[in-house]
């Protein structure tokens, strides 16, 4: 409990005593609420944020369960556990999601990223400032000499990570735009190696051309420019998703819905919690900067969550009733 003043200002300017906060009803769920703790930074931070709000604001018990998109969605659809998956990239589990929705075992509470998940190709802003006619991926053909790697006559393009579905799509898009004639498609091998290559080039103000997704810490730490692509068209771009695509097209990436997935028994048993989870939504830029803060301060996901709750109250207090927000604020310290 905070040792600050016993009165806490609410968003309307009224006051609520700490004693009144303690008188609120207990958690509407008797069992411990399980929350999927995915292996990537944004999902883990959001899991911690939701856990904190459920514990401090609703007096619930929570447990973070390690998971990945497919395995977590499978157990939610089949067994109703965990209760919450805070960041589900729905295109990666389309058939599973359809099965769960049809059976009524899971529900989509809302879109956790207001603008959706983003895949794109990027260059540093200092490159565009020096060569202002670089605006689109088509423009990159004229500038491959800037991105040459040692011992090659071609430029280097850092592709998506091995094993990711976007590695195939990105490779085919590259061929569709004819950029494979001017660049070699290079795999860094891992997320850490890709981040290291981007950061190393950026700090030396060297040109670097790469695939990346948003939200992410890299895009929060470094000033990058997203290169324009043709619009994504499901029919024309279908082949780009296939490993053996013979006719790749110069299309784009689909904007992916990134949802909060909730087990239906939690939705049905605790509609107030489901309503809260449905309001959890971030702008990509907010998450980019939050993750960058975490990296710069070597903070773990729990510390990132606490930083967010303390420094971004204008965002998260809109997700919950006023008295719940006051309880969280009172108990944060």
RATA-V913010 format. One record per residue. N is the residue number from 1. NEAR is the number of other ideal C-beta (glycine too) atoms within 12 Angstrom. Layout:
N:NEAR  N:NEAR
This chain:
1:16  2:19  3:10  4:14  5:12  6:16  7:19  8:31  9:18  10:25  11:21  12:13  13:10  14:14  15:19  16:27  17:19  18:23  19:15  20:19  21:30  22:18  23:13  24:29  25:18  26:13  27:27  28:23  29:30  30:13  31:20  32:21  33:39  34:34  35:46  36:42  37:34  38:35  39:19  40:30  41:34  42:43  43:42  44:35  45:46  46:44  47:43  48:36  49:49  50:48  51:38  52:35  53:43  54:41  55:30  56:35  57:36  58:36  59:26  60:36  61:20  62:35  63:22  64:35  65:28  66:20  67:31  68:23  69:33  70:23  71:24  72:40  73:39  74:28  75:28  76:42  77:31  78:17  79:20  80:29  81:30  82:38  83:45  84:54  85:51  86:51  87:47  88:46  89:39  90:32  91:28  92:30  93:32  94:22  95:16  96:28  97:30  98:17  99:18  100:32  101:23  102:14  103:18  104:15  105:29  106:42  107:33  108:29  109:33  110:28  111:29  112:43  113:35  114:23  115:21  116:28  117:35  118:34  119:38  120:35  121:40  122:37  123:40  124:34  125:22  126:23  127:32  128:26  129:15  130:17  131:21  132:13  133:14  134:31  135:19  136:24  137:36  138:23  139:26  140:39  141:26  142:20  143:29  144:27  145:19  146:29  147:36  148:22  149:24  150:10  151:8  152:17  153:15  154:25  155:31  156:33  157:43  158:39  159:36  160:33  161:27  162:20  163:14  164:26  165:28  166:31  167:28  168:26  169:37  170:42  171:33  172:35  173:41  174:42  175:27  176:29  177:32  178:19  179:37  180:25  181:17  182:29  183:37  184:25  185:33  186:32  187:24  188:29  189:18  190:16  191:26  192:16  193:19  194:31  195:30  196:19  197:31  198:33  199:27  200:18  201:30  202:26  203:15  204:13  205:16  206:22  207:34  208:39  209:45  210:47  211:44  212:44  213:41  214:34  215:38  216:38  217:33  218:36  219:35  220:28  221:25  222:31  223:20  224:31  225:31  226:28  227:34  228:22  229:35  230:20  231:16  232:26  233:18  234:17  235:11  236:22  237:26  238:18  239:25  240:38  241:29  242:17  243:15  244:12  245:23  246:12  247:16  248:28  249:29  250:28  251:30  252:30  253:36  254:30  255:25  256:32  257:26  258:40  259:40  260:43  261:49  262:44  263:40  264:27  265:26  266:41  267:31  268:20  269:21  270:29  271:19  272:27  273:39  274:32  275:23  276:38  277:42  278:27  279:27  280:40  281:29  282:38  283:21  284:32  285:20  286:30  287:43  288:32  289:31  290:42  291:37  292:29  293:27  294:31  295:28  296:18  297:16  298:9  299:23  300:18  301:33  302:22  303:23  304:36  305:41  306:29  307:28  308:37  309:37  310:25  311:18  312:24  313:23  314:14  315:26  316:35  317:29  318:18  319:36  320:35  321:25  322:25  323:30  324:36  325:34  326:32  327:38  328:39  329:34  330:31  331:28  332:28  333:14
